[in-house]
């Protein structure tokens, strides 16, 4: 098989995979079969393998018993034990997928999977554009930073050998040899000398790029379970992937709180659990402090994500949070998103059967947030109880294109 045919078959295979992904990607996302490996590592999707049926042809009798015919008188299929129509499953050891008395039984063992590696940009186009149909994000104002980059746009007579411009060097050697009369068209041979050599010359160019910061706040009191942390981790990865498509520079900050708040690393954000009570304003005040000290709104696009079960025990603390959101966050941030994690394991008053696209708060914080900002496009509210909620939560958070 030629190389061209191999390339064509490979492309046909990828086309089939992409068509199936568009149909089934939501299921892979909800079942946690998708792993992101950083901005340069691509996406790995675990896809169940269905073994392709293969026909096996065999002769039931040994060659020495074939009679006078060169190929044997019994060559073919449909021969051997049993009459036509007889179910041979139970007689062949593996029970043919049948249980006792001919009853069909379930298979055993785990089905095979293979891991499909996709480039991040290709995966993002399918997920965010084709499936979730999210609008384009519009950075606010002229919030850009300047980065320096080297652009090789000129040629010089001096420079390191690693930057030699081969085409220009041979061209100069050809011009010189013709001028000297030493060039023979029938036996073309060029030997560049020092004066023929040309080198690529760089110059520093200032490049503007939109920049953004994602500030994650999480309630780590005892009511937040391990299942919640896994769902939050997966959601955070997809929100980062979405924003990376629009911002050349993307910073992340991680804040945890119970009764007090602190800025931590990503690993601590997902690993830490505390037994204290919940004072939500402590996390919001820490985010406000970060904005004032490191991310002035006139230079940064700011996204805040708050994860909580909705139960805040500080007296009057819900009102304090509403005031911080209204007076400090909303005039300066691109978006504030509240994601209520599963509290149904602990609180009978919650509603785990709520429709994923309709925000159904279980605690006072979510109820108050909805009453204050239900019609404000800069405040997004959604449930994030299980992995099944991740697609709907992504849609809810980015549906306004902020």
C-alpha positions in Angstrom: 0.0 0.0 0.0 1.4 3.4 -1.0 2.0 6.2 1.3 -0.7 8.3 -0.3 -3.3 5.6 0.3 -2.2 5.3 3.9 -2.6 9.0 4.4 -6.0 8.9 2.8 -7.1 5.9 5.0 -5.9 7.8 8.1 -7.9 10.9 7.1 -11.0 8.7 6.5 -10.5 7.2 9.9 -10.2 10.6 11.6 -13.3 11.8 9.7 -15.3 8.9 11.1 -14.0 9.5 14.6 -14.9 13.2 14.4 -18.4 12.5 13.3 -18.9 10.0 16.1 -17.4 12.5 18.6 -19.8 15.2 17.6 -22.6 12.7 18.4 -21.2 11.1 21.6 -18.8 13.8 23.1 -21.4 14.9 25.6 -21.6 11.3 27.0 -17.8 11.1 27.2 -17.7 14.4 29.1 -20.4 13.4 31.5 -18.7 10.0 32.2 -15.3 11.6 32.9 -13.7 9.9 29.9 -11.9 13.1 28.8 -8.5 14.1 30.1 -6.9 17.4 29.4 -3.1 17.4 29.4 -2.3 21.1 29.6 -2.3 23.8 26.8 0.3 21.9 24.7 -0.5 18.3 25.7 -3.8 17.7 23.8 -6.9 15.9 24.9 -7.1 12.2 25.5 -10.6 10.6 25.1 -11.2 7.0 26.2 -13.4 5.4 23.6 -15.0 1.9 24.1 -13.8 -0.6 21.5 -16.3 -2.8 19.7 -14.5 -5.8 18.1 -15.2 -6.0 14.4 -16.7 -9.5 13.5 -14.4 -11.6 11.5 -15.4 -14.7 9.4 -13.3 -17.8 10.0 -13.4 -20.4 7.3 -12.3 -24.0 8.2 -12.8 -27.6 7.0 -14.3 -29.9 9.5 -12.3 -33.0 8.3 -8.6 -33.5 7.9 -7.1 -33.5 4.4 -6.4 -37.2 4.4 -10.2 -37.9 4.7 -11.2 -35.7 1.8 -11.6 -38.4 -0.8 -10.6 -38.3 -4.4 -11.4 -34.6 -5.0 -8.3 -32.4 -5.1 -9.9 -29.9 -2.8 -11.9 -32.4 -0.7 -15.6 -33.3 -1.1 -16.6 -31.7 2.1 -15.1 -28.3 1.7 -17.4 -25.5 2.9 -19.4 -24.3 5.8 -22.6 -25.5 7.5 -21.3 -29.0 8.0 -20.5 -31.0 11.1 -22.6 -31.6 14.2 -26.3 -30.9 14.4 -29.1 -30.4 12.1 -29.9 -27.1 10.3 -31.2 -24.6 12.8 -29.8 -26.2 15.9 -28.4 -23.8 18.5 -24.8 -24.9 19.0 -24.0 -22.3 21.7 -24.4 -24.5 24.8 -22.3 -27.2 23.2 -19.2 -25.1 22.6 -17.9 -24.4 26.1 -18.5 -20.7 26.3 -22.2 -21.2 26.5 -22.8 -19.0 23.5 -23.9 -16.1 25.7 -26.6 -18.3 27.2 -27.4 -19.0 30.8 -29.2 -22.0 32.2 -32.2 -23.4 30.3 -31.3 -21.3 27.3 -31.7 -18.0 29.1 -29.4 -15.2 27.9 -26.9 -14.0 30.5 -24.8 -10.9 30.8 -21.2 -11.0 29.7 -18.3 -10.7 32.2 -15.2 -8.6 32.4 -14.5 -5.1 31.3 -14.8 -4.0 27.7 -11.7 -2.8 26.0 -11.0 0.9 25.4 -8.5 2.8 23.3 -7.3 6.3 23.9 -7.8 8.9 21.1 -5.4 11.9 21.3 -6.8 15.1 19.8 -5.2 18.5 19.5 -6.7 21.0 21.9 -7.9 23.5 19.3 -9.7 20.8 17.3 -11.4 19.4 20.5 -12.4 22.9 21.6 -14.0 23.7 18.3 -16.1 20.6 18.4 -17.1 20.9 22.1 -17.7 24.7 22.5 -18.8 25.6 19.0 -20.4 22.6 17.4 -22.0 21.0 20.5 -22.5 23.6 23.2 -22.9 26.4 20.6 -21.4 29.0 22.9 -21.1 32.6 21.7 -17.7 34.2 21.2 -16.2 35.8 24.2 -15.8 39.6 24.0 -12.8 40.9 26.0 -13.7 44.2 27.7 -12.1 47.3 26.4 -8.4 47.6 25.5 -7.1 45.4 28.4 -3.9 44.2 26.8 -0.4 43.5 27.8 2.7 44.0 25.6 5.0 41.1 25.1 8.3 41.1 23.3 9.0 38.7 20.4 11.8 38.4 17.9 10.9 38.8 14.3 13.5 37.9 11.6 12.6 40.4 8.9 16.0 41.5 7.5 19.4 40.2 6.3 22.9 41.1 7.5 26.5 40.4 6.4 27.4 39.4 10.0 25.9 36.9 12.4 26.2 33.4 13.8 26.4 30.4 11.5 23.1 29.1 13.1 21.3 32.0 11.5 22.9 31.8 8.0 20.4 32.5 5.2 21.2 29.7 2.7 19.2 31.0 -0.2 20.6 34.5 0.0 24.1 33.2 0.5 24.0 31.0 -2.6 22.5 33.9 -4.6 25.4 36.1 -3.6 27.9 33.4 -4.5 26.3 33.0 -7.9 26.4 36.7 -8.6 30.0 36.9 -7.6 31.1 33.9 -9.7 29.2 35.3 -12.8 30.9 38.7 -12.4 34.3 37.0 -12.1 33.7 34.8 -15.1 34.3 31.7 -13.2 30.8 30.2 -13.4 30.4 27.4 -15.9 26.7 26.6 -16.7 27.7 23.1 -18.0 29.4 22.3 -14.7 27.8 24.6 -12.1 29.7 24.6 -8.9 29.5 27.3 -6.3 31.7 27.7 -3.2 30.6 30.6 -1.0 33.3 32.7 0.5 33.1 35.0 3.5 31.8 38.0 1.6 29.0 35.9 0.1 27.5 34.9 3.4 24.2 36.5 4.6 22.6 36.1 8.0 19.0 36.4 9.2 18.7 39.5 11.3 16.1 39.8 14.1 14.5 42.8 15.6 12.4 43.0 18.8 8.7 43.6 18.2 6.2 44.6 20.8 3.0 42.5 20.5 -0.2 43.3 22.2 -2.4 40.5 23.5 -5.6 40.4 25.6 -4.9 39.1 29.1 -7.2 37.6 31.7 -7.2 36.2 35.2 -9.4 33.5 36.6 -10.0 33.6 40.4 -11.4 30.4 41.8 -12.9 30.5 45.3 -14.0 27.3 47.0 -15.7 26.5 50.3 -13.6 23.7 51.9 -15.6 23.2 55.0 -16.5 19.7 56.1 -19.7 19.7 54.0 -17.7 19.5 50.7 -17.1 15.9 49.7 -14.5 14.1 47.6 -17.0 13.7 44.8 -17.5 17.4 44.7 -13.8 18.1 44.3 -13.5 15.7 41.3 -16.4 17.4 39.5 -15.0 20.9 40.3 -11.5 19.9 39.0 -13.0 18.7 35.7 -15.1 21.9 35.3 -12.2 24.1 36.0 -10.1 22.5 33.3 -12.8 23.1 30.7 -13.4 26.7 31.7 -9.6 27.3 31.3 -9.6 25.7 27.9 -12.5 28.0 26.8 -10.8 31.2 27.9 -7.4 30.2 26.4 -9.1 30.4 23.0 -9.6 34.1 23.4 -6.8 35.4 25.7 -3.1 35.3 24.9 -2.2 35.6 28.6 -4.2 33.7 31.2 -3.5 33.7 34.9 -5.1 31.6 37.6 -5.5 32.3 41.3 -6.8 29.7 43.8 -8.6 30.7 47.1 -10.0 28.4 49.7 -12.1 29.3 52.8 -14.0 27.9 55.7 -14.2 30.6 58.5 -11.0 32.1 57.1 -9.6 32.4 53.6 -6.1 32.0 52.0 -4.5 32.0 48.6 -3.1 28.5 47.8 -1.7 26.5 44.9 -3.8 24.5 42.5 -2.9 21.2 44.2 -3.9 22.6 47.7 -7.2 24.0 46.2 -8.4 20.5 45.3 -6.8 18.6 48.1 -7.6 20.7 51.2 -10.5 19.9 53.5 -11.2 21.7 56.8 -13.7 21.0 59.6 -14.5 24.6 60.4 -17.7 26.6 59.7 -18.4 28.6 56.6 -18.0 32.4 56.2 -18.3 33.1 52.5 -17.3 36.7 52.7 -13.8 35.7 53.7 -13.2 34.2 50.3 -14.7 37.1 48.5 -12.6 39.6 50.5 -9.5 37.7 49.6 -10.4 37.8 45.9 -11.0 41.6 46.2 -7.6 42.0 47.8 -5.9 40.1 44.9 -7.7 42.3 42.4 -6.5 45.5 44.1 -2.9 44.3 44.6 -2.2 42.3 41.4 -4.9 42.7 38.8 -6.1 46.3 38.3 -9.4 46.1 36.3 -8.2 48.7 33.7 -5.5 46.2 32.6 -7.1 42.8 33.3 -10.2 40.8 32.2 -11.3 39.3 35.4 -13.4 36.1 35.9 -14.5 34.9 39.4 -15.8 31.4 40.1 -17.3 30.6 43.5 -18.0 26.9 44.5 -20.1 26.3 47.5 -22.9 24.1 48.8 -24.9 27.3 49.5 -24.9 27.1 53.3 -23.2 30.1 54.9 -23.1 30.2 58.7 -21.7 33.7 59.3 -24.5 35.9 60.8 -25.4 38.5 58.2 -22.6 37.2 56.0 -24.8 36.6 52.9 -25.6 40.3 52.8 -21.9 41.2 53.1 -21.2 39.0 50.1 -24.0 40.6 48.1 -22.6 44.0 48.8 -19.0 43.0 47.7 -20.4 41.5 44.5 -22.6 44.5 43.7 -20.2 47.4 44.7 -16.8 45.9 44.1 -16.9 43.0 41.6 -19.5 43.9 39.1 -18.1 47.4 38.1 -14.8 45.8 37.3 -15.0 42.1 36.4 -16.1 40.4 33.2 -18.1 37.9 35.1 -19.0 36.5 38.5 -20.1 32.8 38.4 -21.6 30.9 41.3 -21.6 27.1 41.1 -23.6 25.3 43.7 -22.2 21.8 44.4 -24.1 18.8 45.7 -25.5 19.2 49.2 -28.2 16.6 48.8 -26.2 14.0 50.6 -26.5 16.1 53.8 -29.5 18.3 53.4 -33.0 17.0 52.8 -34.2 20.5 51.7 -32.1 20.3 48.5 -33.6 19.2 45.2 -31.2 16.8 43.4 -33.7 16.2 40.5 -33.7 19.8 39.4 -33.3 20.4 35.6 -29.6 21.1 34.9 -30.2 24.3 32.9 -32.4 25.8 35.6 -30.6 27.0 38.7 -32.1 25.4 41.8 -30.4 26.7 45.0 -30.4 24.6 48.1 -29.0 27.1 50.6 -29.6 30.7 51.5 -26.5 32.0 49.6 -27.9 30.9 46.3 -31.4 32.0 47.1 -30.2 35.5 48.0 -27.9 35.7 45.0 -30.8 34.9 42.7 -33.0 37.5 44.3 -30.3 40.2 44.0 -28.9 39.4 40.5 -31.4 37.3 38.6 -31.5 39.6 35.6 -27.8 40.7 35.7 -25.9 39.2 32.7 -22.6 39.6 34.6 -23.7 37.2 37.3 -24.2 33.5 36.3 -25.7 30.9 38.6 -25.9 27.1 38.0 -25.8 23.8 39.8 -22.8 21.5 39.6 -23.8 18.3 41.5 -22.3 15.6 39.3 -20.3 15.1 36.2 -23.6 15.0 34.3 -24.1 18.7 35.1 -20.7 19.9 33.6 -22.0 20.5 30.0 -25.0 22.5 31.3 -22.8 24.4 33.7 -20.4 25.4 31.0 -23.3 26.6 28.9 -24.8 28.6 31.8 -21.5 30.3 32.6 -20.5 31.3 29.1 -23.9 31.8 27.5 -23.7 35.6 27.6 -20.2 35.7 25.9 -18.7 37.8 28.7 
